[in-house]
Amino acid sequence: MGNDGLSKTTLARLFHTVAFEEPDTRISSKTLELSIEYLKIFTKEAVIRADEVRRDRNGQARSKYNIKLENVEDQPIENTDSNGGILDVNHLSQISGSLILDF
């Protein structure tokens, strides 16, 4: 887990820098792995929901299962709607409240 994105070392450093008040607080490797998996799921869900908002705004039919999330950097962006098929901060801000409540 976590080899294709956020590393355990980076996440541990974030926890110690931002979340832990005591410098000697420890976190297990398994907890870090589960946290990375949780963040992956959270991020994928955010992208899917934001894309639904984008498609609704542009009058496109929803298609929940045609979003390719693997190897995103290798995929060309297709200009299929007025904003080039690109998600922006407005799409994410519209789903942020319900996303946080669901997680």
C-alpha positions in Angstrom: 0.0 0.0 0.0 1.1 3.6 -0.6 3.8 2.8 -3.1 2.2 4.8 -6.0 1.4 8.0 -4.1 1.9 9.2 -0.6 4.7 7.5 1.2 4.6 6.3 4.8 7.5 8.5 5.7 5.8 11.6 4.3 2.5 10.8 6.1 4.3 10.1 9.4 6.1 13.5 9.1 2.8 15.2 8.4 1.2 13.6 11.4 4.1 14.6 13.6 4.2 18.1 12.2 0.5 18.9 12.1 -1.5 16.5 14.2 0.6 15.2 17.2 1.0 17.6 20.1 3.6 15.5 21.9 6.9 15.0 20.0 7.3 11.4 21.3 4.0 10.2 19.9 4.4 7.1 17.8 2.3 5.6 15.0 2.5 2.1 13.7 3.3 1.1 10.2 0.0 -0.6 9.8 -1.8 2.6 10.9 0.1 4.6 8.3 -0.8 2.1 5.6 -4.5 2.3 6.5 -4.3 6.1 6.6 -2.8 6.1 3.1 -5.5 3.8 1.8 -8.2 6.1 3.4 -6.6 9.1 1.7 -6.6 7.4 -1.7 -10.3 6.5 -1.4 -11.2 10.0 -0.2 -9.3 11.6 -3.1 -10.9 9.3 -5.7 -14.3 10.0 -4.3 -13.6 13.7 -4.5 -12.6 13.5 -8.2 -15.6 11.4 -9.1 -18.1 13.7 -7.3 -16.5 16.8 -8.7 -16.6 15.3 -12.2 -20.4 14.7 -11.8 -20.8 18.4 -10.9 -18.8 19.4 -13.9 -20.9 17.1 -16.2 -24.1 18.4 -14.7 -23.0 22.0 -15.2 -22.2 21.3 -18.9 -25.4 19.3 -19.5 -23.5 16.1 -20.2 -25.0 12.7 -19.2 -23.5 11.3 -16.0 -21.3 8.4 -16.5 -19.9 7.3 -13.2 -17.8 4.4 -14.5 -15.8 5.9 -17.3 -13.4 7.9 -15.2 -9.9 6.6 -15.5 -8.0 7.3 -12.3 -4.9 5.1 -12.8 -1.9 6.7 -14.5 -3.6 10.0 -14.7 -0.4 11.8 -15.8 -0.2 9.6 -18.9 -3.7 10.3 -20.1 -4.3 13.2 -22.5 -7.0 15.7 -21.6 -9.8 15.5 -24.2 -11.6 18.8 -24.9 -15.2 17.5 -24.7 -16.9 20.5 -23.1 -16.7 24.2 -22.7 -14.0 24.1 -20.0 -11.8 21.5 -21.7 -13.0 18.7 -19.4 -10.9 20.0 -16.6 -12.0 20.0 -13.0 -11.4 23.2 -11.2 -11.7 24.5 -7.6 -15.4 25.5 -8.1 -16.3 21.8 -8.9 -14.5 20.7 -5.7 -16.0 23.4 -3.5 -19.5 22.3 -4.5 -19.0 18.8 -3.3 -16.7 19.5 -0.3 -19.4 19.8 2.4 -21.2 16.5 1.5 -17.9 14.7 1.0 -16.6 15.7 4.4 -19.9 14.6 6.0 -19.8 11.3 4.3 -16.3 10.5 5.4 
